[in-house]
Amino acid sequence: MGEKSGYSPIEVVPKRKRSWRSLASIAIGAITALYLSSFVFTFEDGISEPEAKKLILNALEVNLAGEWSKKYTAEPHLAGTNYGLVEWTKEKFEEYGFDATIDTYDIYVSYPNDHDLNLLDAKTNETIYKAPLKEDEIKEDSTTLGNDTVPTFLAYAANGNVTGQFIYANYGRLEDFAKLKELGVDVEGKIAIIRYGAIFRGLKVKFAQENGAIGVLLYSDPGDDHGITPANGYKQYPHGPARQESSVQRGSVQFLGGIGSAPGDPTTPGYPSKPGAERKDPHNSIGKIPALPISYREVKPILEKLNGHGVQIESKDWQGELEGFDYSTGPSKKHTLNLYNDQIYNISTLYNVYGEIQGEKRDEVIIIGNHRDAWIKGGAGDPNSGSATLLEIARALGSLKEAGYKFKRSIILQSYDGEEYGLLGSTEQGEYFADKYKRKVVAYLNLDASTTGKYLNLGASPVLNHVLREAAKEIEYPEEGVGSLYDHFVKEKGDKIKNLGSGSDYTVFLEHLGIPSADLGFGQGKGDPVYHYHSNYDSYYWISEFADKGFVFHNLAAKYLSFIIFSLSEHELINFKLEDYANDLVKYYKETIDEVPKEWFHQEVSNQDTWDKYLRHDIQDIEFIADATNNEYVPHVRYPIPEYFTPQQCQHHQEHIMFDTHHHKNVTLKHLIHRTLKDIQKLKNTTAVFDIQSSALQTSFENKESLNFWQKIRLHFQIKHQNKLLQYFERNFLYHKGLYERPWFKHIIFASGRFTGYAGQTFPGLKEAIEDGDFERFVEWLGIVSKALRRVTAQLSLV
């Protein structure tokens, strides 16, 4: 009957026929079912926490990272190419017990076709030197041999054939171009030669273009190799740790986090590149001038022609270690450069691969991501050390599933395409699944170049600092006498977990969606071999002979990540420490205020509209955060909100209106700065209490067998409420309008620097206003920050 009618027997009983006893039975049955379905304790399935961690370590006693590295580095795999590796990755996920899918996006990309670079005599126009624009083949390194290597190129560099005088522009930062202007060195109509380092390469091209350059050359200077150079007695790869002189750093010159630009497909800013998507002019995010990357061996005969011409800047910051070049700015009237770049631009299909183990709490998800595409045939460090580690994590967690272990939270592994071009695969899927991710994802863990050395590097949203440290304490560092991985981290990095900027796939999760994220891996330290970043020499031979013999640190990365995932997935209370976040906010805020011009402090905030913006909550912001969580989380406000927020809306959103009748007189910026600091300190006190409550609930859960039935039911709902506050805590720091002139970046605490690209900037709205000398905008952003602090403090205080 139920099957035929489509209703269960209970549903077809007329309401008027139900007695209070039957209603009570139904209610008790529903509560009991809820309790039984929601309160299954993982460790009662026969596998305890210590046993589960032992299973992970036992699985990783067999180290297969080298095999995965060899597979991923055997063939070229530029973004949108090598579908064989897409299918193979999916098959490996499935082999280890994950449900796997392939997700495609149609994205605007460029591929190398042809290029040329010639040094000319300005009078005769004869070629003096033709750059080979190719790296040397090395017999010991099979990756470099043959005709299937990827040419040297810069993705998204404009097509063009330009000839002109050339100048040396140091790192190509804004201040470098300002220095050239100050010294009377005209960039207009010149080709700018810029060394790698300091800022993201795409911004170097952007700033050169904005200063009138007609083309750009990018090269790696030995002066940035931390003394591991032939001049200091080190042999070049493959005979030693120094950079191979023909090594070329390929890469993307998309503008990434620059003003007016955003990561992802430059033709679909802020929305996913699915079939039929509207395409926009990409030039807010990519340049209009040609650019090429070259080796330091190739650039020497060109830069030598600038010796004695222009200005020789004595600053150590402008001096590299290129033999035969005196670091004069030029230009020389005797020589010109001809730069030719030709790329094929098209809409290509890119492929993400996902693997999922469903947990009991399907609305609480942990994502671990890594990209698969590389600029070269190899890419053993970037990204395939991360790809190898990801498969080892899949194998370790798969062994738990095979043993009958039931995961509490869902775990999703993601292998992205197109990260190198501008975080393409991760950004597009983040935009496509934005609503789902904001509702369900607890944390995102990022692997990129997970192993290019033996020194642990950590960057994270502060709520994750605790779990990163605790997991490191459980893993032994593989060198004798060091102790735990945490002991190593304290010794080498001073226990410093950095804040995140951009440059890898966590960007969309943290800075666009407000999802707590971490980026981790083992990199170079003092005395380590130079990493041939984005070069043919980032090969299987280099990583197995120089960076990680025996793939020991690949294995360590897999163990460490598996323990972090386990802790985030299996802790009944989401394992965040909110006080860590508040403590860092105090530090970030004080650092920001130190940059405020002294004359601003006593300036009056005399504009009524500015004052209101500081004081009154914006219903659009409240609705933005509520909508992001499907109204599972509605910010609670105890301060004034807009007058157009009706009493009915206030009641719906559980708002407490306390209109401030104070009419501001002689209110200075110093007063507002102090008031915002008090808001941060209130949040700090509130989070300290909240963390204690979380710890107490976790303890109650671990001892729940001593509770009676109704106490268990009460505990269930207390934990559910607490976990929602933990899960959505980071979402409180999203601002619906986004940053000034960078609306894609929604996070008000963390963003990539608009003039650096990679490096992280804290309180970006405030700092950008300071950089621009905009007092009114600084006050406005002080209000945006303060209101967010008040909202989250009010919400946590309800517990």
C-alpha positions in Angstrom: 0.0 0.0 0.0 2.8 2.4 0.9 4.5 1.7 -2.3 1.4 2.2 -4.4 0.2 5.3 -2.7 3.6 6.9 -2.1 3.0 7.5 1.6 4.1 5.7 4.7 1.4 4.1 6.9 1.8 7.0 9.5 1.2 9.7 6.9 -2.1 8.3 5.7 -3.7 8.2 9.1 -6.1 11.2 9.4 -4.9 13.7 12.0 -8.2 13.7 13.8 -8.0 10.0 14.5 -4.6 10.2 16.3 -4.8 10.0 20.1 -2.4 11.8 22.4 -0.8 8.4 23.1 -0.1 7.8 19.4 1.3 11.3 19.0 3.5 10.8 22.0 4.7 7.5 20.6 5.4 9.1 17.3 7.3 12.0 19.0 9.3 9.6 21.1 10.0 7.4 18.1 11.2 10.4 16.1 13.4 11.6 18.8 14.8 8.1 19.4 15.5 7.7 15.6 17.1 11.1 15.6 19.3 10.1 18.5 20.3 6.8 17.1 21.0 8.2 13.6 22.9 11.2 14.8 24.8 9.9 17.8 26.6 6.9 16.5 30.0 6.9 18.1 32.7 5.9 15.6 35.0 4.3 18.0 32.3 1.8 19.1 32.5 0.2 15.7 35.4 -1.8 17.0 38.2 0.5 16.0 39.5 2.9 18.6 41.2 6.2 17.8 44.7 4.8 18.6 43.9 1.8 16.5 42.7 3.9 13.6 45.9 6.0 13.6 48.0 2.9 13.8 46.2 1.6 10.7 47.1 4.9 8.9 50.8 4.5 9.9 50.8 0.9 9.0 49.4 1.6 5.5 52.1 4.2 4.9 54.9 2.0 6.1 54.9 0.9 2.4 56.0 4.1 0.7 54.6 4.3 -2.9 55.1 8.0 -3.4 58.0 7.4 -5.7 55.9 5.3 -8.0 53.2 8.0 -8.2 55.8 10.7 -8.9 57.3 8.6 -11.7 53.9 8.2 -13.3 52.9 11.9 -13.1 56.3 13.1 -14.4 56.6 10.8 -17.4 54.5 12.9 -19.8 53.7 16.6 -20.4 50.5 17.7 -18.7 49.8 21.4 -19.4 46.3 22.5 -18.3 43.6 20.9 -20.4 45.9 18.2 -21.9 46.7 14.6 -21.1 43.3 13.2 -20.4 45.0 9.9 -19.6 46.3 11.3 -16.3 42.7 12.5 -15.5 41.3 9.0 -15.9 44.2 7.4 -14.1 43.8 9.7 -11.1 40.1 8.9 -11.0 40.9 5.1 -11.1 43.3 5.4 -8.2 40.7 7.2 -6.1 38.2 4.4 -6.9 40.8 1.7 -6.2 41.2 3.1 -2.6 37.5 3.2 -1.9 36.5 6.7 -2.9 33.5 7.5 -5.1 35.1 9.4 -7.9 33.8 11.9 -10.5 35.3 14.1 -13.3 34.1 17.7 -13.4 34.7 19.8 -16.5 35.0 23.6 -17.2 35.5 25.4 -20.5 38.2 28.0 -19.9 40.0 30.6 -21.9 43.7 29.6 -22.0 46.8 30.0 -24.1 49.4 27.5 -25.4 52.9 28.1 -26.8 53.3 28.3 -30.6 56.4 30.3 -31.5 58.8 32.9 -30.0 62.0 34.7 -30.8 64.4 37.1 -29.2 67.2 39.0 -30.9 69.7 41.6 -29.7 70.2 44.2 -32.5 72.7 46.9 -33.4 70.6 50.0 -33.3 72.3 51.6 -36.3 72.5 48.6 -38.7 69.6 46.6 -37.3 71.8 43.5 -37.6 71.4 40.7 -35.1 74.2 40.6 -32.6 72.8 37.8 -30.5 69.9 35.4 -30.9 68.7 33.8 -27.6 68.1 30.1 -28.0 65.0 30.2 -25.6 65.5 26.6 -24.8 66.9 24.7 -21.8 69.8 22.3 -22.2 69.3 18.5 -22.5 71.0 16.7 -19.7 71.9 13.0 -20.3 71.5 12.1 -16.6 67.9 13.5 -16.6 65.7 11.7 -19.0 62.9 14.2 -18.5 64.9 16.8 -20.4 65.6 14.6 -23.4 63.5 14.3 -26.6 61.1 16.5 -28.5 58.2 16.3 -26.1 59.3 18.9 -23.6 57.1 22.1 -23.2 58.6 25.2 -24.8 59.5 28.2 -22.6 56.6 30.6 -22.5 54.5 32.8 -20.2 50.8 31.9 -20.4 48.4 34.8 -21.1 51.3 37.0 -22.4 49.9 38.9 -25.3 50.9 38.1 -28.9 53.1 40.6 -30.5 56.4 41.5 -32.3 58.0 44.5 -30.8 61.4 46.2 -31.2 62.8 48.9 -28.9 65.4 50.0 -26.4 65.5 48.1 -23.2 66.0 48.9 -19.5 66.7 47.0 -16.3 63.7 47.4 -13.9 64.9 45.2 -10.9 62.0 43.2 -9.5 59.4 45.2 -11.4 57.6 46.3 -8.3 55.6 49.6 -8.1 58.4 51.1 -6.1 61.0 50.0 -8.7 59.2 51.8 -11.5 58.7 54.8 -9.2 62.5 54.8 -8.6 63.2 54.7 -12.3 60.8 57.7 -12.9 62.5 59.6 -10.0 65.9 59.1 -11.6 64.7 60.1 -15.1 64.8 56.7 -16.7 61.9 56.7 -19.2 60.1 53.3 -19.5 57.8 54.5 -22.2 58.3 52.5 -25.4 61.0 50.3 -23.9 61.3 46.6 -23.2 61.6 46.0 -19.5 64.0 43.3 -18.3 62.9 42.2 -14.8 64.2 39.6 -12.5 62.0 37.1 -10.7 61.3 37.5 -7.0 59.6 39.8 -4.5 56.1 39.8 -6.2 54.0 37.6 -8.5 55.2 37.6 -12.1 51.9 38.7 -13.5 52.0 41.9 -11.6 55.5 42.6 -13.0 54.0 42.6 -16.4 51.0 44.7 -15.2 53.1 47.4 -13.7 55.5 47.4 -16.7 52.5 47.9 -19.0 51.0 50.6 -16.9 54.3 52.5 -17.1 54.4 52.3 -20.9 56.6 49.3 -21.6 56.0 47.6 -24.9 57.4 44.2 -23.8 58.8 42.3 -20.8 61.6 39.8 -20.3 61.7 37.8 -17.0 64.8 36.0 -15.8 66.1 34.3 -12.6 69.1 36.1 -11.1 71.8 34.1 -9.2 71.6 36.7 -6.5 68.3 35.3 -5.4 69.7 31.8 -4.9 70.7 32.3 -1.3 74.4 31.9 -2.0 74.1 28.4 -3.7 75.9 29.7 -6.8 78.9 28.7 -9.0 80.6 32.0 -7.8 80.5 30.5 -4.3 82.0 27.2 -5.4 78.8 25.2 -5.9 78.4 23.1 -9.0 75.4 23.5 -11.3 72.7 20.8 -11.6 73.1 17.9 -12.3 76.6 17.9 -10.8 75.7 20.0 -7.8 73.0 22.0 -6.0 73.3 25.3 -7.9 70.8 26.4 -10.5 71.4 25.1 -14.0 72.4 28.2 -16.0 69.9 27.4 -18.8 67.0 26.9 -16.4 63.9 28.9 -17.3 60.9 29.7 -15.0 57.8 29.4 -17.1 54.5 30.6 -15.6 51.3 32.6 -15.9 51.2 36.4 -16.2 47.6 36.6 -15.3 47.2 39.5 -12.8 45.7 37.3 -10.1 45.0 39.5 -7.1 45.8 42.9 -8.7 43.4 45.8 -8.8 40.4 45.1 -10.9 41.3 41.4 -11.4 40.5 38.1 -9.9 41.7 34.5 -10.1 40.0 32.0 -12.4 38.9 32.2 -16.1 39.6 35.9 -17.1 36.5 35.8 -19.4 34.1 34.7 -16.6 35.1 36.9 -13.5 33.1 35.8 -10.5 31.0 33.0 -12.1 31.8 29.5 -13.4 33.0 28.7 -16.9 30.4 26.1 -17.8 29.1 25.7 -21.3 27.1 28.7 -22.4 28.6 31.1 -19.9 28.7 34.7 -20.9 32.3 35.7 -22.0 33.7 39.1 -21.0 36.8 41.0 -22.2 39.7 39.3 -20.3 42.0 42.3 -20.2 41.2 43.3 -16.6 43.1 40.2 -15.7 45.6 39.7 -18.4 48.1 42.0 -20.2 48.2 43.6 -23.6 52.0 43.4 -24.2 54.2 40.4 -25.1 56.5 38.8 -22.5 59.0 36.0 -22.5 60.9 34.1 -19.8 64.6 33.5 -20.2 67.5 32.0 -18.4 70.3 33.9 -16.7 72.7 32.6 -19.3 70.5 33.9 -22.1 70.0 37.4 -20.5 73.8 38.0 -19.8 74.8 39.1 -23.3 71.8 41.4 -23.4 72.1 43.1 -20.0 75.9 43.5 -20.4 75.0 46.1 -23.1 73.5 48.3 -20.4 76.8 48.6 -18.5 77.6 52.3 -18.0 74.3 53.5 -19.5 71.6 55.1 -17.5 71.9 55.0 -13.7 73.8 52.4 -11.6 71.7 52.1 -8.4 74.0 51.2 -5.5 71.2 49.9 -3.3 71.8 46.3 -2.4 68.1 45.7 -3.2 68.9 46.5 -6.9 72.1 44.5 -7.2 72.0 40.8 -8.2 75.0 38.5 -8.9 74.9 38.2 -12.6 78.5 37.9 -13.8 79.5 40.7 -16.2 76.6 43.0 -15.5 77.0 46.1 -13.4 73.2 46.6 -12.9 72.9 49.9 -14.7 69.4 50.8 -15.6 70.0 51.7 -19.3 68.8 52.3 -21.9 71.7 52.1 -24.3 71.2 54.0 -27.6 73.5 51.5 -29.3 71.3 48.5 -29.0 67.7 47.4 -29.3 65.8 44.2 -28.7 63.3 42.4 -30.9 60.8 40.4 -28.9 58.3 38.1 -30.6 55.6 36.0 -28.9 53.0 33.9 -30.5 50.5 31.8 -28.6 47.3 30.0 -29.4 44.4 31.4 -27.4 41.2 29.3 -27.2 38.5 27.9 -25.0 39.7 24.6 -23.7 38.1 21.9 -21.5 39.8 21.5 -18.2 39.3 18.5 -15.9 38.9 18.3 -12.1 38.8 14.9 -10.5 37.0 14.4 -7.1 37.0 11.4 -4.8 34.7 11.1 -1.8 34.2 9.0 1.3 30.8 9.9 2.7 30.7 10.4 6.5 27.8 10.1 8.9 27.5 13.9 9.0 27.1 14.6 5.3 26.6 18.3 5.9 30.1 18.6 7.4 32.8 18.1 4.8 36.6 18.2 4.8 38.2 18.9 1.4 41.9 18.2 0.6 43.0 19.6 -2.8 46.0 19.6 -5.1 46.5 20.6 -8.7 47.7 18.2 -11.4 48.8 20.4 -14.3 52.4 21.5 -14.7 54.3 23.8 -17.0 56.7 21.1 -18.0 56.9 17.4 -18.7 58.2 16.8 -15.1 56.8 19.0 -12.4 58.1 16.5 -9.8 58.0 19.2 -7.0 55.2 21.5 -8.3 52.6 20.0 -8.3 53.4 16.3 -8.4 54.9 15.9 -5.0 51.5 17.0 -3.9 49.8 14.7 -6.3 51.8 11.7 -5.0 51.1 12.7 -1.5 47.3 13.0 -2.3 47.3 9.4 -3.6 49.1 8.2 -0.5 46.5 9.9 1.7 43.8 8.2 -0.4 45.5 4.9 0.2 45.9 5.4 4.0 42.3 6.6 4.5 41.1 3.8 2.1 42.7 1.3 4.4 40.6 2.6 7.3 37.4 2.3 5.2 38.4 -1.2 4.1 38.9 -2.2 7.8 35.3 -1.2 8.5 35.9 2.2 9.9 33.0 4.7 9.7 34.1 8.3 9.2 32.2 10.9 11.1 32.5 13.7 8.5 32.7 13.4 4.7 36.1 13.5 3.2 36.7 14.8 -0.4 39.9 14.6 -2.3 40.2 17.0 -5.3 42.7 17.0 -8.1 42.5 20.3 -10.0 43.4 21.3 -13.6 44.8 24.7 -14.6 46.1 26.0 -11.2 49.3 27.2 -12.9 47.4 29.5 -15.3 45.6 31.3 -12.5 44.0 28.9 -10.1 41.5 28.0 -12.8 40.1 24.6 -11.9 39.8 25.4 -8.2 38.3 28.8 -8.7 35.7 27.7 -11.3 34.5 24.8 -9.1 34.5 27.1 -6.1 32.3 29.5 -7.9 30.1 26.7 -9.3 29.6 25.0 -6.0 29.7 28.2 -3.9 26.3 27.8 -2.2 26.9 24.1 -1.4 30.5 24.7 -0.1 29.5 27.6 2.1 26.8 25.5 3.7 28.8 22.2 4.1 32.5 22.6 4.0 34.2 22.7 7.4 37.8 23.2 6.3 40.0 23.0 3.2 43.5 21.6 3.3 45.8 22.5 0.4 48.7 20.6 -1.1 50.8 22.1 -3.9 54.5 21.5 -4.0 54.2 19.3 -0.9 57.9 18.3 -1.0 60.8 20.2 -2.4 62.9 20.1 0.7 62.8 19.0 4.4 61.6 22.1 6.2 57.9 22.3 7.2 56.1 25.4 6.0 52.6 26.1 7.4 50.1 28.8 6.5 46.5 28.8 7.8 43.4 30.4 9.0 44.1 30.7 12.8 41.2 28.4 13.8 43.3 25.6 12.3 46.5 26.4 14.2 45.7 24.1 17.1 45.0 21.0 15.0 48.1 21.6 12.8 50.3 21.7 15.9 48.7 18.8 17.7 49.0 16.5 14.6 52.6 17.5 14.2 53.3 16.4 17.8 52.1 12.9 16.9 54.5 12.4 14.0 58.1 11.5 14.3 60.6 13.6 12.2 62.7 11.3 10.1 66.1 12.6 11.1 67.8 11.3 14.2 67.8 13.4 17.3 65.1 15.9 16.2 62.1 14.4 17.9 58.6 15.1 16.6 57.7 17.0 13.5 56.4 19.7 15.9 59.9 19.9 17.6 61.4 20.4 14.1 58.9 23.1 13.3 59.6 25.0 16.5 63.3 24.8 16.0 63.3 25.8 12.3 60.3 28.1 12.0 59.8 29.3 15.6 56.4 27.8 15.7 55.2 30.5 13.2 52.2 29.6 11.2 51.8 32.3 8.4 48.7 33.9 7.2 47.5 33.1 3.7 47.6 35.3 0.6 47.3 33.7 -2.8 49.2 31.7 -5.4 47.5 28.4 -4.8 44.2 26.6 -4.7 43.1 27.7 -1.2 42.4 31.2 -2.5 38.8 30.6 -3.5 38.0 28.7 -0.4 39.3 31.2 2.1 39.1 34.6 0.4 36.0 34.2 -1.6 33.9 31.6 0.3 35.1 32.2 3.9 36.1 28.6 4.5 39.0 28.0 7.0 42.0 26.8 4.9 45.6 25.6 5.4 48.5 25.3 3.0 51.4 23.0 3.9 54.4 21.3 2.6 58.1 20.8 3.0 60.4 23.3 1.3 64.0 24.5 1.1 66.0 25.7 4.0 69.6 26.8 4.5 72.0 24.9 2.3 69.4 23.0 0.4 69.7 22.6 -3.4 68.2 25.4 -5.5 64.7 24.4 -6.6 64.3 24.6 -10.4 60.8 26.1 -10.1 58.7 25.7 -13.3 61.8 24.5 -15.2 62.4 21.2 -17.1 64.8 20.4 -14.3 61.9 20.1 -11.8 62.1 16.4 -12.8 61.9 13.0 -11.3 65.7 12.8 -11.4 66.1 16.1 -9.5 63.6 15.2 -6.8 64.8 11.7 -6.3 68.5 12.5 -6.3 68.6 16.0 -4.7 65.4 17.1 -3.0 64.0 13.9 -1.3 66.1 10.7 -1.7 63.9 7.7 -0.9 60.8 10.0 -1.0 61.0 10.2 2.8 59.4 13.6 3.1 56.7 12.7 0.6 55.8 10.0 3.1 56.0 12.3 6.1 53.7 14.8 4.3 51.1 11.9 3.8 51.3 10.8 7.4 50.9 14.4 8.7 48.0 15.3 6.4 46.2 12.0 7.2 46.4 12.8 10.9 45.1 16.3 10.4 42.2 15.0 8.3 41.5 12.4 11.0 41.4 15.0 13.7 39.1 17.3 11.8 36.8 14.5 10.7 36.5 12.5 13.9 36.5 15.0 16.8 32.8 15.3 17.7 33.2 19.0 18.3 34.8 20.5 15.2 38.4 20.8 16.3 38.8 24.6 16.0 40.2 27.0 18.6 38.5 30.4 18.1 40.6 32.1 20.7 43.6 31.6 18.5 41.8 33.5 15.8 41.0 36.4 18.2 44.5 36.5 19.5 45.8 36.9 15.9 43.2 39.6 15.2 44.7 41.6 18.1 48.1 41.3 16.6 47.0 42.0 13.0 45.0 45.1 14.2 47.9 46.6 16.2 50.2 46.1 13.2 47.7 47.8 11.0 47.2 50.8 13.3 51.0 51.3 13.5 50.8 52.1 9.7 48.1 54.9 10.2 49.4 58.4 9.4 49.9 60.2 12.7 48.0 63.2 11.5 44.9 61.1 11.0 44.5 60.2 14.7 43.1 63.6 15.8 41.1 64.2 12.6 37.4 64.5 13.4 34.8 62.1 11.9 32.5 64.9 11.1 30.5 63.3 8.3 27.1 61.9 9.5 26.9 59.3 6.8 30.4 58.1 7.6 29.5 57.9 11.3 26.3 55.9 10.5 28.3 53.5 8.3 30.6 52.8 11.2 27.8 52.3 13.7 24.9 50.7 11.9 24.7 47.2 10.7 23.9 46.6 7.1 21.0 44.2 6.5 22.6 43.2 3.2 25.6 41.9 5.1 23.4 39.9 7.5 21.4 38.4 4.7 24.5 37.6 2.7 25.9 35.5 5.5 22.5 34.0 6.3 22.0 33.1 2.6 25.5 31.6 2.4 24.5 29.0 5.0 21.0 28.5 3.7 19.7 30.3 6.8 21.2 27.6 9.1 23.2 30.4 10.6 21.8 33.9 11.1 24.1 36.5 12.6 22.9 37.9 15.9 23.2 41.6 16.4 23.2 43.7 19.5 24.1 47.0 18.0 22.2 49.5 15.7 21.1 48.2 12.3 19.7 50.3 9.5 16.4 52.1 10.1 14.9 50.4 7.1 15.2 47.1 8.9 11.6 46.7 10.0 10.6 45.2 13.4 9.2 42.2 11.6 12.6 41.6 10.0 14.3 42.2 13.4 12.1 39.6 15.0 12.7 37.1 12.1 16.4 37.5 12.4 16.4 37.5 16.2 17.9 41.0 16.3 18.1 43.1 19.5 18.0 46.8 18.5 19.8 49.2 20.9 19.7 52.4 19.0 22.5 54.7 20.1 21.0 58.2 20.7 24.5 59.6 21.0 25.0 62.4 18.5 28.6 62.4 17.6 30.5 65.6 18.5 34.2 66.0 18.2 34.6 62.3 17.6 38.1 61.6 16.2 39.6 58.6 14.4 41.5 57.8 17.6 38.2 57.3 19.3 37.0 54.9 16.6 40.3 53.0 16.5 40.1 52.5 20.3 36.4 51.4 20.0 37.2 48.8 17.4 40.1 47.5 19.5 37.6 47.1 22.3 35.4 45.1 19.9 38.3 42.8 19.2 39.1 42.4 22.9 35.4 41.5 23.6 35.6 38.9 20.9 38.8 37.5 22.5 37.1 37.2 25.8 34.0 35.6 24.3 36.1 33.1 22.2 38.0 32.0 25.3 34.7 31.1 27.1 33.4 29.5 23.9 36.4 27.2 23.6 36.0 26.1 27.2 32.4 25.3 26.4 33.4 23.3 23.3 36.0 21.4 25.4 33.4 20.6 28.1 30.9 19.3 25.5 33.6 17.1 23.9 34.3 15.7 27.3 30.6 15.1 28.0 30.3 13.3 24.6 33.3 11.1 25.4 31.6 10.1 28.7 28.1 10.1 27.4 27.4 6.5 28.6 27.1 8.0 32.1 24.2 10.2 31.0 20.6 9.3 31.0 18.5 9.3 27.9 17.2 12.9 28.2 20.7 14.2 29.0 22.0 12.6 25.9 19.3 14.2 23.8 20.1 17.6 25.3 23.8 17.0 24.7 23.0 16.1 21.1 21.4 19.5 20.4 24.0 21.4 22.3 26.8 19.9 20.2 24.8 20.4 17.0 24.4 24.1 17.8 28.0 24.5 18.9 29.3 22.9 15.7 27.2 25.2 13.5 28.8 28.2 15.2 32.3 26.6 14.7 31.6 25.6 11.1 30.4 29.1 10.1 32.7 31.2 12.3 35.0 32.2 9.4 31.9 33.2 7.2 31.3 36.1 9.6 34.3 37.8 8.1 32.9 37.9 4.6 31.7 41.3 3.3 29.1 41.2 0.6 30.6 44.0 -1.5 34.1 42.6 -1.3 37.3 44.7 -1.2 37.6 48.1 -2.8 38.2 47.6 -6.6 38.5 43.9 -6.0 35.0 42.7 -5.3 35.8 39.0 -5.8 37.9 39.0 -2.6 35.2 38.9 0.1 37.3 38.3 3.2 37.9 41.3 5.4 40.8 39.7 7.4 42.8 37.9 4.8 43.6 38.7 1.1 46.5 38.6 -1.3 48.3 41.9 -1.5 47.1 43.9 -4.5 50.7 44.9 -5.3 52.4 41.6 -4.4 50.0 38.9 -5.6 51.3 36.0 -3.5 52.0 37.6 -0.2 49.1 37.7 2.3 47.8 41.0 3.7 45.7 41.2 6.9 42.9 43.7 7.3 43.3 44.5 3.6 40.5 47.0 3.5 42.1 49.1 6.2 45.6 48.8 4.8 44.6 49.6 1.2 42.9 52.8 2.5 46.1 53.7 4.3 48.2 53.0 1.2 45.9 55.2 -0.9 45.8 58.0 1.8 42.0 57.8 1.9 40.8 58.8 5.3 37.0 58.4 4.7 37.5 54.9 3.2 39.6 54.0 6.2 36.8 55.0 8.6 34.3 53.1 6.5 36.4 49.9 6.6 36.9 50.4 10.3 33.1 50.2 10.6 32.9 47.1 8.4 35.5 45.4 10.6 33.9 46.5 13.8 30.4 45.4 12.8 31.7 42.0 11.9 33.3 41.7 15.3 30.2 42.7 17.1 28.0 40.3 15.1 30.2 37.3 15.9 30.6 38.3 19.5 26.9 38.5 19.9 26.4 35.2 18.2 28.9 33.3 20.4 27.6 35.0 23.5 24.2 33.2 23.1 25.7 29.8 23.8 
